């Protein structure tokens, strides 16, 4: 079966994004917490995370309730 070039790119991007998240998310976690603090995000708030990388800030906000 022939593999389409777009499939190869998607696979490579998936691997790279996983590595990116594993390396940068722990490093930038204090920054994400500070952003949410400065934005005064609280339990019950609704936020929109658009094109901000790995979604770390949205996950951190969700953990707050």
PDBQT receptor file of N, H, CA, C and O in Angstrom, charges set to zero:
ATOM      1  N   UNK A   1       0.838  -1.168   0.000  1.00  0.00    +0.000 N 
ATOM      2  CA  UNK A   1       0.000   0.000   0.000  1.00  0.00    +0.000 C 
ATOM      3  C   UNK A   1       0.891   1.242   0.000  1.00  0.00    +0.000 C 
ATOM      4  O   UNK A   1       1.882   1.312   0.727  1.00  0.00    +0.000 OA
ATOM      5  N   UNK A   2       0.530   2.194  -0.808  1.00  0.00    +0.000 N 
ATOM      6  H   UNK A   2      -0.275   2.137  -1.398  1.00  0.00    +0.000 HD
ATOM      7  CA  UNK A   2       1.305   3.421  -0.944  1.00  0.00    +0.000 C 
ATOM      8  C   UNK A   2       0.914   4.424   0.150  1.00  0.00    +0.000 C 
ATOM      9  O   UNK A   2      -0.268   4.625   0.431  1.00  0.00    +0.000 OA
ATOM     10  N   UNK A   3       1.923   5.044   0.754  1.00  0.00    +0.000 N 
ATOM     11  H   UNK A   3       2.882   4.881   0.526  1.00  0.00    +0.000 HD
ATOM     12  CA  UNK A   3       1.686   6.049   1.797  1.00  0.00    +0.000 C 
ATOM     13  C   UNK A   3       1.705   7.430   1.160  1.00  0.00    +0.000 C 
ATOM     14  O   UNK A   3       2.651   7.794   0.461  1.00  0.00    +0.000 OA
ATOM     15  N   UNK A   4       0.668   8.179   1.407  1.00  0.00    +0.000 N 
ATOM     16  H   UNK A   4      -0.101   7.884   1.975  1.00  0.00    +0.000 HD
ATOM     17  CA  UNK A   4       0.587   9.532   0.863  1.00  0.00    +0.000 C 
ATOM     18  C   UNK A   4       1.558  10.446   1.616  1.00  0.00    +0.000 C 
ATOM     19  O   UNK A   4       1.770  10.273   2.816  1.00  0.00    +0.000 OA
ATOM     20  N   UNK A   5       2.147  11.416   0.913  1.00  0.00    +0.000 N 
ATOM     21  H   UNK A   5       1.976  11.557  -0.062  1.00  0.00    +0.000 HD
ATOM     22  CA  UNK A   5       3.047  12.358   1.589  1.00  0.00    +0.000 C 
ATOM     23  C   UNK A   5       2.383  13.062   2.769  1.00  0.00    +0.000 C 
ATOM     24  O   UNK A   5       3.024  13.300   3.793  1.00  0.00    +0.000 OA
ATOM     25  N   UNK A   6       1.115  13.393   2.627  1.00  0.00    +0.000 N 
ATOM     26  H   UNK A   6       0.595  13.200   1.795  1.00  0.00    +0.000 HD
ATOM     27  CA  UNK A   6       0.430  14.089   3.723  1.00  0.00    +0.000 C 
ATOM     28  C   UNK A   6       0.360  13.224   4.979  1.00  0.00    +0.000 C 
ATOM     29  O   UNK A   6       0.394  13.750   6.091  1.00  0.00    +0.000 OA
ATOM     30  N   UNK A   7       0.262  11.903   4.814  1.00  0.00    +0.000 N 
ATOM     31  H   UNK A   7       0.234  11.476   3.910  1.00  0.00    +0.000 HD
ATOM     32  CA  UNK A   7       0.250  11.001   5.964  1.00  0.00    +0.000 C 
ATOM     33  C   UNK A   7       1.602  11.012   6.668  1.00  0.00    +0.000 C 
ATOM     34  O   UNK A   7       1.675  10.994   7.897  1.00  0.00    +0.000 OA
ATOM     35  N   UNK A   8       2.672  11.041   5.872  1.00  0.00    +0.000 N 
ATOM     36  H   UNK A   8       2.613  11.056   4.874  1.00  0.00    +0.000 HD
ATOM     37  CA  UNK A   8       4.011  11.096   6.469  1.00  0.00    +0.000 C 
ATOM     38  C   UNK A   8       4.187  12.388   7.262  1.00  0.00    +0.000 C 
ATOM     39  O   UNK A   8       4.743  12.374   8.361  1.00  0.00    +0.000 OA
ATOM     40  N   UNK A   9       3.713  13.507   6.704  1.00  0.00    +0.000 N 
ATOM     41  H   UNK A   9       3.262  13.518   5.811  1.00  0.00    +0.000 HD
ATOM     42  CA  UNK A   9       3.829  14.784   7.406  1.00  0.00    +0.000 C 
ATOM     43  C   UNK A   9       3.013  14.768   8.695  1.00  0.00    +0.000 C 
ATOM     44  O   UNK A   9       3.460  15.263   9.729  1.00  0.00    +0.000 OA
ATOM     45  N   UNK A  10       1.837  14.207   8.623  1.00  0.00    +0.000 N 
ATOM     46  H   UNK A  10       1.474  13.805   7.783  1.00  0.00    +0.000 HD
ATOM     47  CA  UNK A  10       0.977  14.150   9.811  1.00  0.00    +0.000 C 
ATOM     48  C   UNK A  10       1.635  13.311  10.900  1.00  0.00    +0.000 C 
ATOM     49  O   UNK A  10       1.616  13.691  12.070  1.00  0.00    +0.000 OA
ATOM     50  N   UNK A  11       2.217  12.174  10.527  1.00  0.00    +0.000 N 
ATOM     51  H   UNK A  11       2.233  11.865   9.577  1.00  0.00    +0.000 HD
ATOM     52  CA  UNK A  11       2.909  11.332  11.505  1.00  0.00    +0.000 C 
ATOM     53  C   UNK A  11       4.094  12.062  12.123  1.00  0.00    +0.000 C 
ATOM     54  O   UNK A  11       4.280  12.026  13.339  1.00  0.00    +0.000 OA
ATOM     55  N   UNK A  12       4.888  12.717  11.301  1.00  0.00    +0.000 N 
ATOM     56  H   UNK A  12       4.737  12.746  10.313  1.00  0.00    +0.000 HD
ATOM     57  CA  UNK A  12       6.053  13.453  11.794  1.00  0.00    +0.000 C 
ATOM     58  C   UNK A  12       5.620  14.589  12.714  1.00  0.00    +0.000 C 
ATOM     59  O   UNK A  12       6.226  14.812  13.762  1.00  0.00    +0.000 OA
ATOM     60  N   UNK A  13       4.575  15.303  12.322  1.00  0.00    +0.000 N 
ATOM     61  H   UNK A  13       4.082  15.123  11.471  1.00  0.00    +0.000 HD
ATOM     62  CA  UNK A  13       4.082  16.402  13.158  1.00  0.00    +0.000 C 
ATOM     63  C   UNK A  13       3.587  15.866  14.502  1.00  0.00    +0.000 C 
ATOM     64  O   UNK A  13       3.842  16.468  15.545  1.00  0.00    +0.000 OA
ATOM     65  N   UNK A  14       2.889  14.750  14.476  1.00  0.00    +0.000 N 
ATOM     66  H   UNK A  14       2.682  14.261  13.629  1.00  0.00    +0.000 HD
ATOM     67  CA  UNK A  14       2.400  14.158  15.715  1.00  0.00    +0.000 C 
ATOM     68  C   UNK A  14       3.524  13.793  16.664  1.00  0.00    +0.000 C 
ATOM     69  O   UNK A  14       3.438  14.047  17.865  1.00  0.00    +0.000 OA
ATOM     70  N   UNK A  15       4.572  13.199  16.130  1.00  0.00    +0.000 N 
ATOM     71  H   UNK A  15       4.642  12.992  15.154  1.00  0.00    +0.000 HD
ATOM     72  CA  UNK A  15       5.726  12.843  16.970  1.00  0.00    +0.000 C 
ATOM     73  C   UNK A  15       6.414  14.099  17.506  1.00  0.00    +0.000 C 
ATOM     74  O   UNK A  15       6.782  14.154  18.680  1.00  0.00    +0.000 OA
ATOM     75  N   UNK A  16       6.585  15.093  16.656  1.00  0.00    +0.000 N 
ATOM     76  H   UNK A  16       6.286  15.048  15.703  1.00  0.00    +0.000 HD
ATOM     77  CA  UNK A  16       7.253  16.326  17.078  1.00  0.00    +0.000 C 
ATOM     78  C   UNK A  16       6.428  17.066  18.126  1.00  0.00    +0.000 C 
ATOM     79  O   UNK A  16       6.986  17.599  19.086  1.00  0.00    +0.000 OA
ATOM     80  N   UNK A  17       5.123  17.106  17.958  1.00  0.00    +0.000 N 
ATOM     81  H   UNK A  17       4.670  16.673  17.178  1.00  0.00    +0.000 HD
ATOM     82  CA  UNK A  17       4.292  17.839  18.912  1.00  0.00    +0.000 C 
ATOM     83  C   UNK A  17       4.281  17.149  20.274  1.00  0.00    +0.000 C 
ATOM     84  O   UNK A  17       4.213  17.812  21.310  1.00  0.00    +0.000 OA
ATOM     85  N   UNK A  18       4.349  15.823  20.269  1.00  0.00    +0.000 N 
ATOM     86  H   UNK A  18       4.404  15.285  19.428  1.00  0.00    +0.000 HD
ATOM     87  CA  UNK A  18       4.420  15.092  21.539  1.00  0.00    +0.000 C 
ATOM     88  C   UNK A  18       5.720  15.419  22.258  1.00  0.00    +0.000 C 
ATOM     89  O   UNK A  18       5.714  15.691  23.458  1.00  0.00    +0.000 OA
ATOM     90  N   UNK A  19       6.827  15.393  21.537  1.00  0.00    +0.000 N 
ATOM     91  H   UNK A  19       6.831  15.172  20.561  1.00  0.00    +0.000 HD
ATOM     92  CA  UNK A  19       8.123  15.725  22.139  1.00  0.00    +0.000 C 
ATOM     93  C   UNK A  19       8.136  17.168  22.630  1.00  0.00    +0.000 C 
ATOM     94  O   UNK A  19       8.651  17.458  23.710  1.00  0.00    +0.000 OA
ATOM     95  N   UNK A  20       7.570  18.068  21.836  1.00  0.00    +0.000 N 
ATOM     96  H   UNK A  20       7.152  17.832  20.959  1.00  0.00    +0.000 HD
ATOM     97  CA  UNK A  20       7.488  19.486  22.197  1.00  0.00    +0.000 C 
ATOM     98  C   UNK A  20       6.754  19.640  23.528  1.00  0.00    +0.000 C 
ATOM     99  O   UNK A  20       7.211  20.355  24.420  1.00  0.00    +0.000 OA
ATOM    100  N   UNK A  21       5.623  18.970  23.651  1.00  0.00    +0.000 N 
ATOM    101  H   UNK A  21       5.251  18.389  22.926  1.00  0.00    +0.000 HD
ATOM    102  CA  UNK A  21       4.821  19.057  24.873  1.00  0.00    +0.000 C 
ATOM    103  C   UNK A  21       5.563  18.459  26.064  1.00  0.00    +0.000 C 
ATOM    104  O   UNK A  21       5.527  19.013  27.162  1.00  0.00    +0.000 OA
ATOM    105  N   UNK A  22       6.230  17.339  25.850  1.00  0.00    +0.000 N 
ATOM    106  H   UNK A  22       6.260  16.888  24.957  1.00  0.00    +0.000 HD
ATOM    107  CA  UNK A  22       6.936  16.675  26.949  1.00  0.00    +0.000 C 
ATOM    108  C   UNK A  22       8.090  17.526  27.472  1.00  0.00    +0.000 C 
ATOM    109  O   UNK A  22       8.385  17.500  28.667  1.00  0.00    +0.000 OA
ATOM    110  N   UNK A  23       8.736  18.266  26.601  1.00  0.00    +0.000 N 
ATOM    111  H   UNK A  23       8.497  18.287  25.630  1.00  0.00    +0.000 HD
ATOM    112  CA  UNK A  23       9.873  19.086  27.004  1.00  0.00    +0.000 C 
ATOM    113  C   UNK A  23       9.427  20.449  27.515  1.00  0.00    +0.000 C 
ATOM    114  O   UNK A  23       9.853  20.881  28.586  1.00  0.00    +0.000 OA
ATOM    115  N   UNK A  24       8.577  21.126  26.760  1.00  0.00    +0.000 N 
ATOM    116  H   UNK A  24       8.231  20.775  25.890  1.00  0.00    +0.000 HD
ATOM    117  CA  UNK A  24       8.237  22.506  27.097  1.00  0.00    +0.000 C 
ATOM    118  C   UNK A  24       7.152  22.658  28.148  1.00  0.00    +0.000 C 
ATOM    119  O   UNK A  24       7.218  23.588  28.951  1.00  0.00    +0.000 OA
ATOM    120  N   UNK A  25       6.163  21.789  28.174  1.00  0.00    +0.000 N 
ATOM    121  H   UNK A  25       6.109  21.033  27.521  1.00  0.00    +0.000 HD
ATOM    122  CA  UNK A  25       5.074  21.967  29.137  1.00  0.00    +0.000 C 
ATOM    123  C   UNK A  25       5.581  22.023  30.581  1.00  0.00    +0.000 C 
ATOM    124  O   UNK A  25       5.199  22.934  31.315  1.00  0.00    +0.000 OA
ATOM    125  N   UNK A  26       6.427  21.084  31.015  1.00  0.00    +0.000 N 
ATOM    126  H   UNK A  26       6.738  20.344  30.418  1.00  0.00    +0.000 HD
ATOM    127  CA  UNK A  26       6.919  21.181  32.394  1.00  0.00    +0.000 C 
ATOM    128  C   UNK A  26       7.749  22.445  32.633  1.00  0.00    +0.000 C 
ATOM    129  O   UNK A  26       7.700  23.036  33.711  1.00  0.00    +0.000 OA
ATOM    130  N   UNK A  27       8.498  22.844  31.630  1.00  0.00    +0.000 N 
ATOM    131  H   UNK A  27       8.537  22.364  30.754  1.00  0.00    +0.000 HD
ATOM    132  CA  UNK A  27       9.346  24.030  31.763  1.00  0.00    +0.000 C 
ATOM    133  C   UNK A  27       8.509  25.299  31.866  1.00  0.00    +0.000 C 
ATOM    134  O   UNK A  27       8.837  26.207  32.630  1.00  0.00    +0.000 OA
ATOM    135  N   UNK A  28       7.427  25.356  31.093  1.00  0.00    +0.000 N 
ATOM    136  H   UNK A  28       7.161  24.618  30.473  1.00  0.00    +0.000 HD
ATOM    137  CA  UNK A  28       6.610  26.565  31.038  1.00  0.00    +0.000 C 
ATOM    138  C   UNK A  28       5.406  26.542  31.981  1.00  0.00    +0.000 C 
ATOM    139  O   UNK A  28       4.603  27.476  31.976  1.00  0.00    +0.000 OA
ATOM    140  N   UNK A  29       5.270  25.492  32.784  1.00  0.00    +0.000 N 
ATOM    141  H   UNK A  29       5.922  24.734  32.788  1.00  0.00    +0.000 HD
ATOM    142  CA  UNK A  29       4.121  25.399  33.693  1.00  0.00    +0.000 C 
ATOM    143  C   UNK A  29       4.011  26.609  34.614  1.00  0.00    +0.000 C 
ATOM    144  O   UNK A  29       2.904  27.110  34.809  1.00  0.00    +0.000 OA
ATOM    145  N   UNK A  30       5.115  27.103  35.193  1.00  0.00    +0.000 N 
ATOM    146  H   UNK A  30       6.015  26.696  35.034  1.00  0.00    +0.000 HD
ATOM    147  CA  UNK A  30       4.984  28.301  36.035  1.00  0.00    +0.000 C 
ATOM    148  C   UNK A  30       4.469  29.517  35.253  1.00  0.00    +0.000 C 
ATOM    149  O   UNK A  30       3.740  30.344  35.799  1.00  0.00    +0.000 OA
ATOM    150  N   UNK A  31       4.844  29.619  33.995  1.00  0.00    +0.000 N 
ATOM    151  H   UNK A  31       5.436  28.947  33.551  1.00  0.00    +0.000 HD
ATOM    152  CA  UNK A  31       4.369  30.718  33.151  1.00  0.00    +0.000 C 
ATOM    153  C   UNK A  31       2.863  30.588  32.928  1.00  0.00    +0.000 C 
ATOM    154  O   UNK A  31       2.134  31.577  33.002  1.00  0.00    +0.000 OA
ATOM    155  N   UNK A  32       2.403  29.379  32.657  1.00  0.00    +0.000 N 
ATOM    156  H   UNK A  32       2.996  28.575  32.597  1.00  0.00    +0.000 HD
ATOM    157  CA  UNK A  32       0.967  29.151  32.452  1.00  0.00    +0.000 C 
ATOM    158  C   UNK A  32       0.180  29.517  33.699  1.00  0.00    +0.000 C 
ATOM    159  O   UNK A  32      -0.865  30.162  33.610  1.00  0.00    +0.000 OA
ATOM    160  N   UNK A  33       0.676  29.110  34.856  1.00  0.00    +0.000 N 
ATOM    161  H   UNK A  33       1.524  28.586  34.928  1.00  0.00    +0.000 HD
ATOM    162  CA  UNK A  33      -0.019  29.445  36.103  1.00  0.00    +0.000 C 
ATOM    163  C   UNK A  33      -0.064  30.965  36.311  1.00  0.00    +0.000 C 
ATOM    164  O   UNK A  33      -1.069  31.510  36.766  1.00  0.00    +0.000 OA
ATOM    165  N   UNK A  34       1.035  31.633  35.971  1.00  0.00    +0.000 N 
ATOM    166  H   UNK A  34       1.852  31.190  35.601  1.00  0.00    +0.000 HD
ATOM    167  CA  UNK A  34       1.071  33.090  36.131  1.00  0.00    +0.000 C 
ATOM    168  C   UNK A  34       0.093  33.774  35.176  1.00  0.00    +0.000 C 
ATOM    169  O   UNK A  34      -0.576  34.735  35.557  1.00  0.00    +0.000 OA
ATOM    170  N   UNK A  35       0.007  33.286  33.948  1.00  0.00    +0.000 N 
ATOM    171  H   UNK A  35       0.550  32.505  33.639  1.00  0.00    +0.000 HD
ATOM    172  CA  UNK A  35      -0.944  33.845  32.982  1.00  0.00    +0.000 C 
ATOM    173  C   UNK A  35      -2.363  33.720  33.511  1.00  0.00    +0.000 C 
ATOM    174  O   UNK A  35      -3.142  34.672  33.448  1.00  0.00    +0.000 OA
ATOM    175  N   UNK A  36      -2.699  32.540  34.037  1.00  0.00    +0.000 N 
ATOM    176  H   UNK A  36      -2.067  31.767  34.088  1.00  0.00    +0.000 HD
ATOM    177  CA  UNK A  36      -4.047  32.336  34.565  1.00  0.00    +0.000 C 
ATOM    178  C   UNK A  36      -4.289  33.194  35.801  1.00  0.00    +0.000 C 
ATOM    179  O   UNK A  36      -5.397  33.687  36.018  1.00  0.00    +0.000 OA
ATOM    180  N   UNK A  37      -3.266  33.367  36.595  1.00  0.00    +0.000 N 
ATOM    181  H   UNK A  37      -2.366  32.967  36.419  1.00  0.00    +0.000 HD
ATOM    182  CA  UNK A  37      -3.387  34.239  37.768  1.00  0.00    +0.000 C 
ATOM    183  C   UNK A  37      -3.643  35.682  37.334  1.00  0.00    +0.000 C 
ATOM    184  O   UNK A  37      -4.548  36.341  37.845  1.00  0.00    +0.000 OA
ATOM    185  N   UNK A  38      -2.845  36.161  36.395  1.00  0.00    +0.000 N 
ATOM    186  H   UNK A  38      -2.109  35.626  35.979  1.00  0.00    +0.000 HD
ATOM    187  CA  UNK A  38      -3.002  37.537  35.924  1.00  0.00    +0.000 C 
ATOM    188  C   UNK A  38      -4.354  37.761  35.235  1.00  0.00    +0.000 C 
ATOM    189  O   UNK A  38      -4.930  38.847  35.309  1.00  0.00    +0.000 OA
ATOM    190  N   UNK A  39      -4.846  36.718  34.570  1.00  0.00    +0.000 N 
ATOM    191  H   UNK A  39      -4.378  35.836  34.510  1.00  0.00    +0.000 HD
ATOM    192  CA  UNK A  39      -6.156  36.807  33.908  1.00  0.00    +0.000 C 
ATOM    193  C   UNK A  39      -7.295  36.608  34.903  1.00  0.00    +0.000 C 
ATOM    194  O   UNK A  39      -8.467  36.757  34.556  1.00  0.00    +0.000 OA
ATOM    195  N   UNK A  40      -6.943  36.270  36.140  1.00  0.00    +0.000 N 
ATOM    196  H   UNK A  40      -5.991  36.149  36.422  1.00  0.00    +0.000 HD
ATOM    197  CA  UNK A  40      -7.917  36.065  37.210  1.00  0.00    +0.000 C 
ATOM    198  C   UNK A  40      -8.939  34.983  36.844  1.00  0.00    +0.000 C 
ATOM    199  O   UNK A  40     -10.139  35.137  37.070  1.00  0.00    +0.000 OA
ATOM    200  N   UNK A  41      -8.433  33.890  36.276  1.00  0.00    +0.000 N 
ATOM    201  H   UNK A  41      -7.458  33.765  36.092  1.00  0.00    +0.000 HD
ATOM    202  CA  UNK A  41      -9.293  32.760  35.904  1.00  0.00    +0.000 C 
ATOM    203  C   UNK A  41      -9.676  32.004  37.169  1.00  0.00    +0.000 C 
ATOM    204  O   UNK A  41      -8.827  31.637  37.981  1.00  0.00    +0.000 OA
ATOM    205  N   UNK A  42     -10.981  31.783  37.309  1.00  0.00    +0.000 N 
ATOM    206  H   UNK A  42     -11.671  32.082  36.649  1.00  0.00    +0.000 HD
ATOM    207  CA  UNK A  42     -11.498  31.101  38.505  1.00  0.00    +0.000 C 
ATOM    208  C   UNK A  42     -12.421  29.964  38.114  1.00  0.00    +0.000 C 
ATOM    209  O   UNK A  42     -12.864  29.866  36.969  1.00  0.00    +0.000 OA
ATOM    210  N   UNK A  43     -12.699  29.122  39.067  1.00  0.00    +0.000 N 
ATOM    211  H   UNK A  43     -12.340  29.202  39.997  1.00  0.00    +0.000 HD
ATOM    212  CA  UNK A  43     -13.614  28.006  38.855  1.00  0.00    +0.000 C 
ATOM    213  C   UNK A  43     -14.933  28.531  38.312  1.00  0.00    +0.000 C 
ATOM    214  O   UNK A  43     -15.492  29.497  38.830  1.00  0.00    +0.000 OA
ATOM    215  N   UNK A  44     -15.423  27.884  37.262  1.00  0.00    +0.000 N 
ATOM    216  H   UNK A  44     -14.969  27.099  36.840  1.00  0.00    +0.000 HD
ATOM    217  CA  UNK A  44     -16.684  28.278  36.655  1.00  0.00    +0.000 C 
ATOM    218  C   UNK A  44     -16.536  29.254  35.494  1.00  0.00    +0.000 C 
ATOM    219  O   UNK A  44     -17.482  29.459  34.733  1.00  0.00    +0.000 OA
ATOM    220  N   UNK A  45     -15.356  29.859  35.351  1.00  0.00    +0.000 N 
ATOM    221  H   UNK A  45     -14.588  29.693  35.969  1.00  0.00    +0.000 HD
ATOM    222  CA  UNK A  45     -15.128  30.771  34.224  1.00  0.00    +0.000 C 
ATOM    223  C   UNK A  45     -15.072  29.977  32.928  1.00  0.00    +0.000 C 
ATOM    224  O   UNK A  45     -14.748  28.790  32.924  1.00  0.00    +0.000 OA
ATOM    225  N   UNK A  46     -15.386  30.641  31.845  1.00  0.00    +0.000 N 
ATOM    226  H   UNK A  46     -15.649  31.605  31.849  1.00  0.00    +0.000 HD
ATOM    227  CA  UNK A  46     -15.253  30.052  30.515  1.00  0.00    +0.000 C 
ATOM    228  C   UNK A  46     -14.129  30.790  29.804  1.00  0.00    +0.000 C 
ATOM    229  O   UNK A  46     -14.093  32.020  29.779  1.00  0.00    +0.000 OA
ATOM    230  N   UNK A  47     -13.218  30.025  29.231  1.00  0.00    +0.000 N 
ATOM    231  H   UNK A  47     -13.247  29.026  29.251  1.00  0.00    +0.000 HD
ATOM    232  CA  UNK A  47     -12.100  30.634  28.513  1.00  0.00    +0.000 C 
ATOM    233  C   UNK A  47     -11.988  30.011  27.130  1.00  0.00    +0.000 C 
ATOM    234  O   UNK A  47     -12.511  28.925  26.879  1.00  0.00    +0.000 OA
ATOM    235  N   UNK A  48     -11.313  30.699  26.258  1.00  0.00    +0.000 N 
ATOM    236  H   UNK A  48     -10.889  31.580  26.463  1.00  0.00    +0.000 HD
ATOM    237  CA  UNK A  48     -11.074  30.208  24.916  1.00  0.00    +0.000 C 
ATOM    238  C   UNK A  48      -9.573  30.225  24.675  1.00  0.00    +0.000 C 
ATOM    239  O   UNK A  48      -8.937  31.276  24.754  1.00  0.00    +0.000 OA
ATOM    240  N   UNK A  49      -9.013  29.069  24.386  1.00  0.00    +0.000 N 
ATOM    241  H   UNK A  49      -9.530  28.215  24.322  1.00  0.00    +0.000 HD
ATOM    242  CA  UNK A  49      -7.583  28.919  24.112  1.00  0.00    +0.000 C 
ATOM    243  C   UNK A  49      -7.447  28.659  22.620  1.00  0.00    +0.000 C 
ATOM    244  O   UNK A  49      -7.794  27.580  22.140  1.00  0.00    +0.000 OA
ATOM    245  N   UNK A  50      -6.947  29.635  21.893  1.00  0.00    +0.000 N 
ATOM    246  H   UNK A  50      -6.664  30.512  22.283  1.00  0.00    +0.000 HD
ATOM    247  CA  UNK A  50      -6.840  29.517  20.442  1.00  0.00    +0.000 C 
ATOM    248  C   UNK A  50      -5.377  29.615  20.018  1.00  0.00    +0.000 C 
ATOM    249  O   UNK A  50      -4.720  30.630  20.248  1.00  0.00    +0.000 OA
ATOM    250  N   UNK A  51      -4.882  28.558  19.403  1.00  0.00    +0.000 N 
ATOM    251  H   UNK A  51      -5.417  27.734  19.216  1.00  0.00    +0.000 HD
ATOM    252  CA  UNK A  51      -3.544  28.558  18.809  1.00  0.00    +0.000 C 
ATOM    253  C   UNK A  51      -2.462  29.001  19.782  1.00  0.00    +0.000 C 
ATOM    254  O   UNK A  51      -1.601  29.809  19.437  1.00  0.00    +0.000 OA
ATOM    255  N   UNK A  52      -2.509  28.472  20.992  1.00  0.00    +0.000 N 
ATOM    256  H   UNK A  52      -3.209  27.816  21.272  1.00  0.00    +0.000 HD
ATOM    257  CA  UNK A  52      -1.507  28.847  21.989  1.00  0.00    +0.000 C 
ATOM    258  C   UNK A  52      -0.493  27.748  22.243  1.00  0.00    +0.000 C 
ATOM    259  O   UNK A  52       0.143  27.716  23.297  1.00  0.00    +0.000 OA
ATOM    260  N   UNK A  53      -0.341  26.859  21.294  1.00  0.00    +0.000 N 
ATOM    261  H   UNK A  53      -0.857  26.885  20.438  1.00  0.00    +0.000 HD
ATOM    262  CA  UNK A  53       0.680  25.818  21.438  1.00  0.00    +0.000 C 
ATOM    263  C   UNK A  53       0.061  24.481  21.782  1.00  0.00    +0.000 C 
ATOM    264  O   UNK A  53      -0.811  23.984  21.069  1.00  0.00    +0.000 OA
ATOM    265  N   UNK A  54       0.514  23.907  22.870  1.00  0.00    +0.000 N 
ATOM    266  H   UNK A  54       1.222  24.310  23.449  1.00  0.00    +0.000 HD
ATOM    267  CA  UNK A  54       0.125  22.541  23.215  1.00  0.00    +0.000 C 
ATOM    268  C   UNK A  54      -1.189  22.453  23.986  1.00  0.00    +0.000 C 
ATOM    269  O   UNK A  54      -1.658  21.352  24.277  1.00  0.00    +0.000 OA
ATOM    270  N   UNK A  55      -1.781  23.575  24.315  1.00  0.00    +0.000 N 
ATOM    271  H   UNK A  55      -1.400  24.469  24.079  1.00  0.00    +0.000 HD
ATOM    272  CA  UNK A  55      -3.012  23.565  25.108  1.00  0.00    +0.000 C 
ATOM    273  C   UNK A  55      -2.752  23.527  26.597  1.00  0.00    +0.000 C 
ATOM    274  O   UNK A  55      -3.666  23.301  27.390  1.00  0.00    +0.000 OA
ATOM    275  N   UNK A  56      -1.495  23.751  26.980  1.00  0.00    +0.000 N 
ATOM    276  H   UNK A  56      -0.753  23.935  26.335  1.00  0.00    +0.000 HD
ATOM    277  CA  UNK A  56      -1.114  23.675  28.390  1.00  0.00    +0.000 C 
ATOM    278  C   UNK A  56      -1.923  24.646  29.252  1.00  0.00    +0.000 C 
ATOM    279  O   UNK A  56      -2.334  24.295  30.359  1.00  0.00    +0.000 OA
ATOM    280  N   UNK A  57      -2.150  25.846  28.760  1.00  0.00    +0.000 N 
ATOM    281  H   UNK A  57      -1.816  26.130  27.862  1.00  0.00    +0.000 HD
ATOM    282  CA  UNK A  57      -2.885  26.827  29.555  1.00  0.00    +0.000 C 
ATOM    283  C   UNK A  57      -4.341  26.396  29.727  1.00  0.00    +0.000 C 
ATOM    284  O   UNK A  57      -4.913  26.561  30.805  1.00  0.00    +0.000 OA
ATOM    285  N   UNK A  58      -4.941  25.848  28.677  1.00  0.00    +0.000 N 
ATOM    286  H   UNK A  58      -4.477  25.714  27.802  1.00  0.00    +0.000 HD
ATOM    287  CA  UNK A  58      -6.317  25.364  28.780  1.00  0.00    +0.000 C 
ATOM    288  C   UNK A  58      -6.402  24.195  29.764  1.00  0.00    +0.000 C 
ATOM    289  O   UNK A  58      -7.341  24.117  30.557  1.00  0.00    +0.000 OA
ATOM    290  N   UNK A  59      -5.431  23.297  29.713  1.00  0.00    +0.000 N 
ATOM    291  H   UNK A  59      -4.668  23.362  29.069  1.00  0.00    +0.000 HD
ATOM    292  CA  UNK A  59      -5.441  22.166  30.655  1.00  0.00    +0.000 C 
ATOM    293  C   UNK A  59      -5.267  22.657  32.088  1.00  0.00    +0.000 C 
ATOM    294  O   UNK A  59      -5.938  22.175  33.000  1.00  0.00    +0.000 OA
ATOM    295  N   UNK A  60      -4.380  23.601  32.281  1.00  0.00    +0.000 N 
ATOM    296  H   UNK A  60      -3.834  23.992  31.540  1.00  0.00    +0.000 HD
ATOM    297  CA  UNK A  60      -4.169  24.168  33.619  1.00  0.00    +0.000 C 
ATOM    298  C   UNK A  60      -5.454  24.844  34.107  1.00  0.00    +0.000 C 
ATOM    299  O   UNK A  60      -5.823  24.694  35.271  1.00  0.00    +0.000 OA
ATOM    300  N   UNK A  61      -6.127  25.573  33.245  1.00  0.00    +0.000 N 
ATOM    301  H   UNK A  61      -5.827  25.695  32.299  1.00  0.00    +0.000 HD
ATOM    302  CA  UNK A  61      -7.385  26.222  33.626  1.00  0.00    +0.000 C 
ATOM    303  C   UNK A  61      -8.441  25.177  33.969  1.00  0.00    +0.000 C 
ATOM    304  O   UNK A  61      -9.183  25.344  34.938  1.00  0.00    +0.000 OA
ATOM    305  N   UNK A  62      -8.518  24.109  33.194  1.00  0.00    +0.000 N 
ATOM    306  H   UNK A  62      -7.916  23.973  32.407  1.00  0.00    +0.000 HD
ATOM    307  CA  UNK A  62      -9.508  23.055  33.451  1.00  0.00    +0.000 C 
ATOM    308  C   UNK A  62      -9.263  22.389  34.806  1.00  0.00    +0.000 C 
ATOM    309  O   UNK A  62     -10.205  22.002  35.496  1.00  0.00    +0.000 OA
ATOM    310  N   UNK A  63      -8.010  22.261  35.170  1.00  0.00    +0.000 N 
ATOM    311  H   UNK A  63      -7.244  22.575  34.608  1.00  0.00    +0.000 HD
ATOM    312  CA  UNK A  63      -7.698  21.659  36.482  1.00  0.00    +0.000 C 
ATOM    313  C   UNK A  63      -8.190  22.515  37.640  1.00  0.00    +0.000 C 
ATOM    314  O   UNK A  63      -8.403  22.015  38.745  1.00  0.00    +0.000 OA
ATOM    315  N   UNK A  64      -8.368  23.792  37.386  1.00  0.00    +0.000 N 
ATOM    316  H   UNK A  64      -8.195  24.198  36.489  1.00  0.00    +0.000 HD
ATOM    317  CA  UNK A  64      -8.866  24.692  38.410  1.00  0.00    +0.000 C 
ATOM    318  C   UNK A  64     -10.374  24.579  38.580  1.00  0.00    +0.000 C 
ATOM    319  O   UNK A  64     -10.940  25.148  39.514  1.00  0.00    +0.000 OA
ATOM    320  N   UNK A  65     -11.022  23.852  37.687  1.00  0.00    +0.000 N 
ATOM    321  H   UNK A  65     -10.563  23.390  36.929  1.00  0.00    +0.000 HD
ATOM    322  CA  UNK A  65     -12.456  23.635  37.817  1.00  0.00    +0.000 C 
ATOM    323  C   UNK A  65     -13.231  24.380  36.796  1.00  0.00    +0.000 C 
ATOM    324  O   UNK A  65     -14.460  24.300  36.773  1.00  0.00    +0.000 OA
TER     325      UNK A  65
